[in-house]
């Protein structure tokens, strides 16, 4: 059985906090990027390789809901999952969750820990001239891999 959510563990750095001692809200968007970049790398499609094919995947929409604050030195996990796929668009979902130092579960299918922030990003495939590109035509192997990942997630959620 494949894992539905990619997990990227990290510790909150002091530089990420604001005067109130909590993680500044804008940092979560950066954490979303870390989550999706590493999820794609683990799936065998590093962004650098995708860009070598002349494709880019800019963010066209981002949403975030803040449930509880993260604080300096908290250990968090960025859970990342693909929720929507078409030949021209790709949507990711994220959950940033706080865990204790003892709680480590690399085999979890579902997110665990205390939910801090949830969100999504919508991306559009473009070429180097920033014109829409169809990944199924330009990079069919990558598209097939994305379809496989999405299908495995759909099967697990049934």
N, C-alpha and C positions, 0 to 999 in steps of 0.2 A: 504494500500500500504506500502510495506516495504522500509526502507531507503537503498539506493544503497551504500552510503559511510558512514563508521563509522567516527565520529568526536571526536578528542581528543584535547581539548583546553589547552594551556599552555602559560606561559610568559617566554621570553628569560631571562636567568640568566646571570649575569656578567661573571661567570666562563666559559660560552659557547662562549665567544667572544675572538677574537685575538687582536693583537696590533693595527690593523687597525680599531677596534671598531665594527667589524661585526662577525656574528656567523662563527666559524671555519667550513670549509666544512665537516670535519669528523663527526661533531655532527649531521648532517642530517641523517646519517646511524643509529645512536642511536635513533633519533626521529622516523625513520621508524619502528624500533623495538618496541618502545612504542606504536605506532599506531596499529601495527598488534597484539601485545599482548593484548591490551585493546579491540580491535575489536573481537578477539577470545573469550576473557572473556565475553564480552557482549552477544555474540552468544551462550554462554553456554558451552564453551570448554576451560577452563583455561589451560594454558600450564602445570601447575603443575599436573592437572588431566590426561592430555595426557601422561606425563612422567611416572605417576603411572602405566599406561598400558604398559610400556616398550617401548614407542615410543619417538623418538626425531625428530626434524624438523630443521636441520641445513640449513644455507644459502649456496647455491652453486653458486649463481651469484647475483650481485648487480649492478644496474645502477642508476646514478643520473645526472640530468641536473639542473644547477644553473642558474636561470633567473634573480633574484634580491637578494640582501643581506638582511638578517634579522639583526637587531641591538638590543643591550641591551634594555630591558624593553618592546620590541614589544610584542603584544599579537598575537599569531599564533594559527592556527588550523592544525592538522595533519589529513588529510582525507585519509582513507584506504579502499581499495576495493579488493576483490578476482577477478582476471581476468582469471585465468586458473586453472583447476582442473583435475587431473587424480588420479588413485589409488596410484601412487608413487610420484607425484609432485604437488606442489601448488605454484602459483604465485600471488603476491600482487602488486597492484599499489598504489602509494602515491602521494599526492600533499600537500605541506606545503604552507599555505597561511597566509598572514598578514591580520588582521582585526582591526578595531577600537574598543576601549573599549565599545562603544555603540552597535556595531554590534554583536548580538548574535542570531543565528537562529538554534536551536536544531532540527528543523523539516526539514531542507533543504535536498532535494534529490540530488542535484548537488553541487559540491564545489563552494564556494563563497569567496570573498576577493581577495586580490592581490597575484597572483601566484609568489612564491619565488623559490621553488624547486619542481621538479617532479622526480619520479623514480619508479623502480620496484625491487623486490627481488624474486628470484626463490629458492624454498626449495625442499628438497627430504626427504621423510619419511624413517627413518632408525631405526633399533632395537638397543638395548644397546651394541651390538658388532659392531655397525656402518655398518651393512649390510643392503641393501635395504629392505624395508618392504612395504607390500601392506596394506594400511589403510582399504581398503574395506574388507579385511580378518581379520586383527588384531583388528580393532575397527569399525565394520560396522555402529554403531549408529553415531559415529563422521563423518564418510564418508557420511552418509545420510544427516546429518545436513549441511555439506559443500555443498553437491549437491543442497539442498534446497536453501541455500543462493545464490549460483551461478545461479540457475534457476530463482530465484526472480529478480536478477540483470539483467539477459538476457531478461526477460519479460518486465522490466521497460525500457530497452534500445531499444526495438522494436518499 
